[in-house]
């Protein structure tokens, strides 16, 4: 069963042009824009244009063209923002959150591309 999509979430409203954004890149299937509260020098969100709640929803239900378009836009953003290993740059972190345990704040699948500084450990190790 697919999760219920909220058409009034902020990313849906951005996609409809109701809320402005600082667009970094766009293609037929995805939009990339700067985070309004960046945590690192490079902090770009990439969202699919389709109605997907989470990474697993997108991976299971998006078309091949949507998945390819989304992933290609992610690579384009990494290169444009100067963090791509393919461009011999120092790297980045790509994060997606899902549901309450993943601390997902907006119920529309999105990938954070973060970099421009050393990131440190992702999580604290358990004892």
Order of alpha helices (4+ residues) and beta strands (2+ residues): alpha-beta-beta-beta-alpha-alpha-beta-beta
